[in-house]
């Protein structure tokens, strides 16, 4: 019916969810249709109906694999560290990732979520693994990846020599501690853009699964920089959950909180279990 409320077809418990998160939606700038549609994606992801999204429900809902990058994104959005995303955490998680501007992609975002800590570095052997995972260039399992790397580093077709060549290239951008930090990673990624396609693909899937694609997020994306005022350009989920919660009068960090995020070697962490 023309002019009807976007909440008209919702169940009473769903309307209650919207009302309880009104301050959050207002702060982030969601209009009525956008907040209903985002909540509907949460309810659809929540297969068991317990009003929380497990990691398995999250990746199946978004349509991505359970790789280190996606898992770290999930972990850093879980402000309460209870292994699941509540509706509030999910709203912040969705908004934070789906409104990142293209010119802020993909190197800074990818680095932060791969390491779990944007101030740490990536070991050289881990970098080599990420290169092969993205392109198959070291093992020769991905013909397209081979072509992409050849464009960046010359016409090399001998896979047995690729690891040695890429290890030299990675060591050139590594710091004195033998790790690749943000600056070096961005430099390397400029010559190997296929390395960070995972970030772009994840955002595309996430946007599509929530507000129907990039167009559905355009209005909110345009307001992101104004809201964050340039201070939090590359802020990741855990800090953002706390920052937004304070401004909305809601503590999203309650729960069994651990002191540190999982390391890049063990994403699950000995003290942190993601509920599959």
C-alpha positions as CSV (number, residue, x, y, z in Angstrom):
1,X,0.0,0.0,0.0
2,X,1.3,3.4,-1.0
3,X,2.8,5.3,2.0
4,X,2.7,2.3,4.3
5,X,5.4,2.0,7.0
6,X,8.4,-0.3,6.1
7,X,7.8,-1.9,9.5
8,X,4.2,-2.9,8.6
9,X,4.9,-6.6,7.9
10,X,7.2,-7.2,10.8
11,X,6.4,-9.4,13.8
12,X,6.1,-7.7,17.2
13,X,9.4,-9.1,18.4
14,X,11.1,-7.8,15.2
15,X,9.6,-4.3,15.8
16,X,10.9,-4.5,19.3
17,X,14.4,-5.2,17.9
18,X,14.2,-2.1,15.7
19,X,13.0,0.1,18.5
20,X,15.8,-1.1,20.9
21,X,18.4,-0.2,18.3
22,X,16.8,3.1,17.2
23,X,19.6,5.2,18.6
24,X,22.2,3.1,16.7
25,X,20.4,3.4,13.4
26,X,19.8,7.1,13.9
27,X,23.5,7.7,14.7
28,X,24.7,5.8,11.6
29,X,22.1,7.5,9.4
30,X,19.9,4.6,8.3
31,X,16.4,5.5,7.0
32,X,13.4,3.4,7.7
33,X,13.6,1.1,4.7
34,X,17.4,0.6,5.1
35,X,17.2,-0.4,8.8
36,X,14.3,-2.8,8.1
37,X,16.2,-4.4,5.2
38,X,19.4,-4.7,7.2
39,X,17.5,-6.3,10.1
40,X,15.8,-8.7,7.7
41,X,19.3,-9.9,6.5
42,X,20.2,-10.5,10.2
43,X,17.1,-12.5,10.8
44,X,17.6,-14.5,7.6
45,X,21.3,-15.3,8.6
46,X,20.2,-16.4,12.0
47,X,19.1,-19.9,11.0
48,X,18.5,-21.2,14.5
49,X,16.5,-18.2,15.6
50,X,18.5,-17.5,18.8
51,X,18.9,-13.8,17.9
52,X,22.7,-14.2,17.5
53,X,24.7,-15.0,14.4
54,X,27.4,-17.6,14.6
55,X,30.5,-17.5,12.3
56,X,29.0,-20.3,10.2
57,X,25.7,-18.5,9.9
58,X,27.6,-15.3,9.0
59,X,29.8,-16.7,6.2
60,X,26.9,-18.7,4.8
61,X,24.6,-15.7,4.8
62,X,27.3,-13.5,3.1
63,X,28.3,-16.3,0.8
64,X,32.1,-16.5,1.6
65,X,34.6,-19.1,2.6
66,X,36.0,-19.5,6.1
67,X,39.4,-18.0,5.4
68,X,41.6,-16.0,7.8
69,X,40.5,-12.7,6.5
70,X,36.7,-13.3,6.9
71,X,37.2,-14.9,10.3
72,X,39.3,-12.0,11.6
73,X,36.6,-9.6,10.3
74,X,34.0,-11.5,12.3
75,X,36.1,-11.6,15.4
76,X,36.9,-7.9,15.4
77,X,33.2,-7.1,15.0
78,X,32.3,-9.2,18.0
79,X,32.8,-6.5,20.6
80,X,31.5,-8.7,23.5
81,X,33.9,-11.5,22.6
82,X,31.2,-14.2,23.1
83,X,31.7,-15.9,19.7
84,X,28.6,-14.5,18.0
85,X,27.3,-11.2,16.6
86,X,24.3,-9.6,18.3
87,X,22.0,-7.4,16.2
88,X,23.8,-4.3,17.3
89,X,27.3,-5.8,16.5
90,X,26.0,-6.9,13.2
91,X,24.6,-3.5,12.3
92,X,28.0,-1.9,13.1
93,X,29.9,-4.7,11.3
94,X,27.8,-4.2,8.2
95,X,27.9,-0.5,8.2
96,X,31.7,-0.4,8.8
97,X,32.6,-2.7,6.0
98,X,30.0,-1.9,3.4
99,X,30.5,1.9,3.5
100,X,34.3,1.8,3.0
101,X,35.1,4.0,0.0
102,X,36.8,2.3,-3.0
103,X,39.8,4.5,-2.7
104,X,40.3,3.2,0.8
105,X,40.4,-0.3,-0.6
106,X,41.8,-2.7,-0.6
107,X,45.3,-2.8,1.0
108,X,44.8,-1.0,4.3
109,X,41.6,-2.9,5.1
110,X,43.0,-6.3,4.0
111,X,46.1,-5.8,6.0
112,X,44.3,-5.0,9.2
113,X,41.9,-7.9,9.1
114,X,44.6,-10.4,8.0
115,X,46.8,-9.5,10.9
116,X,44.1,-8.9,13.4
117,X,46.1,-5.9,14.5
118,X,47.0,-3.1,12.2
119,X,50.1,-2.2,14.3
120,X,51.6,-5.7,13.9
121,X,53.3,-7.2,10.9
122,X,53.0,-10.2,8.7
123,X,55.7,-12.9,8.6
124,X,57.4,-13.5,5.3
125,X,56.3,-17.1,5.1
126,X,52.7,-15.9,5.8
127,X,53.0,-13.4,3.0
128,X,54.1,-16.1,0.6
129,X,51.1,-18.2,1.7
130,X,48.7,-15.2,1.1
131,X,50.2,-14.7,-2.4
132,X,49.7,-18.4,-3.3
133,X,46.3,-18.5,-1.7
134,X,45.2,-15.5,-3.9
135,X,46.9,-16.4,-7.1
136,X,48.3,-20.0,-7.1
137,X,51.5,-18.5,-8.5
138,X,53.9,-20.4,-6.3
139,X,52.2,-23.8,-6.7
140,X,51.1,-23.2,-10.3
141,X,47.5,-24.0,-9.5
142,X,45.9,-20.9,-10.9
143,X,46.5,-19.9,-14.6
144,X,44.9,-16.5,-14.2
145,X,47.0,-15.8,-11.1
146,X,50.1,-16.7,-13.1
147,X,49.2,-14.2,-15.8
148,X,48.5,-11.5,-13.3
149,X,51.9,-12.0,-11.5
150,X,53.7,-12.1,-14.8
151,X,52.3,-8.7,-15.6
152,X,53.7,-7.4,-12.4
153,X,57.1,-9.1,-12.4
154,X,58.0,-10.0,-15.9
155,X,57.4,-13.1,-18.1
156,X,58.2,-15.8,-15.6
157,X,56.7,-19.2,-16.2
158,X,58.9,-21.5,-14.1
159,X,56.9,-22.1,-10.9
160,X,59.9,-23.6,-9.2
161,X,61.5,-20.1,-9.3
162,X,58.5,-18.1,-8.4
163,X,58.8,-18.6,-4.6
164,X,62.4,-17.4,-4.6
165,X,61.5,-14.4,-6.8
166,X,58.5,-13.4,-4.6
167,X,60.4,-13.9,-1.4
168,X,63.0,-11.4,-2.6
169,X,60.3,-9.0,-3.5
170,X,58.7,-9.4,-0.1
171,X,61.9,-9.0,1.8
172,X,62.5,-5.7,0.0
173,X,59.3,-4.2,1.6
174,X,59.9,-5.9,5.0
175,X,61.0,-3.9,8.0
176,X,64.0,-4.5,10.2
177,X,62.1,-6.9,12.3
178,X,61.7,-9.2,9.3
179,X,58.0,-8.6,9.0
180,X,55.9,-6.7,6.4
181,X,54.1,-3.8,8.1
182,X,51.3,-1.6,6.6
183,X,53.5,0.6,4.5
184,X,55.4,-2.3,3.0
185,X,52.2,-4.3,2.4
186,X,50.6,-1.4,0.5
187,X,53.7,-1.1,-1.6
188,X,53.7,-4.8,-2.5
189,X,50.0,-4.9,-3.1
190,X,50.3,-2.1,-5.7
191,X,52.3,-4.4,-7.9
192,X,50.2,-7.4,-7.1
193,X,46.6,-6.2,-7.1
194,X,45.1,-9.7,-7.3
195,X,46.5,-10.3,-3.8
196,X,43.7,-8.2,-2.2
197,X,40.8,-9.1,-4.5
198,X,39.5,-11.1,-1.5
199,X,38.7,-7.8,0.2
200,X,36.7,-6.4,-2.8
201,X,34.9,-9.7,-3.3
202,X,33.9,-9.9,0.4
203,X,32.6,-6.3,0.3
204,X,30.6,-7.0,-2.9
205,X,29.0,-10.1,-1.4
206,X,28.3,-8.4,1.9
207,X,26.7,-5.4,0.2
208,X,24.5,-7.7,-1.9
209,X,23.4,-9.8,1.0
210,X,22.3,-6.8,3.1
211,X,21.1,-3.8,1.1
212,X,21.0,-5.4,-2.4
213,X,24.4,-4.2,-3.6
214,X,26.7,-1.1,-3.7
215,X,23.8,1.2,-4.8
216,X,21.9,0.3,-1.6
217,X,24.8,1.5,0.4
218,X,25.7,4.6,-1.6
219,X,23.8,7.1,0.6
220,X,25.3,5.8,3.8
221,X,28.8,5.6,2.2
222,X,28.7,9.3,1.3
223,X,28.0,10.1,4.9
224,X,30.7,7.9,6.5
225,X,33.6,10.4,6.4
226,X,31.4,13.1,7.8
227,X,30.3,10.9,10.7
228,X,33.9,9.7,11.5
229,X,35.4,13.1,10.8
230,X,38.6,11.7,9.4
231,X,39.8,10.4,12.8
232,X,38.9,6.8,12.3
233,X,39.5,6.2,8.6
234,X,40.7,2.6,8.9
235,X,39.2,1.8,12.2
236,X,38.4,-1.9,12.7
237,X,35.4,-3.6,14.3
238,X,36.4,-4.0,17.9
239,X,37.3,-0.3,18.4
240,X,34.4,0.9,16.4
241,X,31.9,-1.2,18.4
242,X,33.1,0.5,21.5
243,X,33.3,4.0,20.0
244,X,29.8,3.9,18.5
245,X,28.4,2.3,21.6
246,X,29.5,5.2,23.8
247,X,27.8,7.7,21.4
248,X,24.6,5.7,21.4
249,X,24.5,5.1,25.2
250,X,24.8,1.3,24.7
251,X,27.6,-1.0,25.8
252,X,28.2,-3.6,23.1
253,X,31.3,-4.9,24.7
254,X,29.7,-6.7,27.6
255,X,30.5,-10.3,28.0
256,X,33.4,-12.6,28.6
257,X,36.0,-10.3,27.1
258,X,39.6,-11.5,26.4
259,X,42.6,-9.3,26.5
260,X,43.9,-10.0,23.0
261,X,42.6,-11.0,19.6
262,X,43.7,-14.3,18.1
263,X,47.1,-14.3,16.4
264,X,47.4,-14.6,12.7
265,X,48.8,-18.1,13.1
266,X,45.8,-19.4,15.1
267,X,42.7,-17.4,14.2
268,X,40.5,-19.2,16.7
269,X,42.9,-18.6,19.6
270,X,43.4,-20.8,22.6
271,X,41.1,-18.6,24.7
272,X,38.6,-17.6,22.0
273,X,36.2,-20.1,20.3
274,X,34.1,-19.0,17.4
275,X,30.8,-20.8,17.6
276,X,30.5,-22.7,14.3
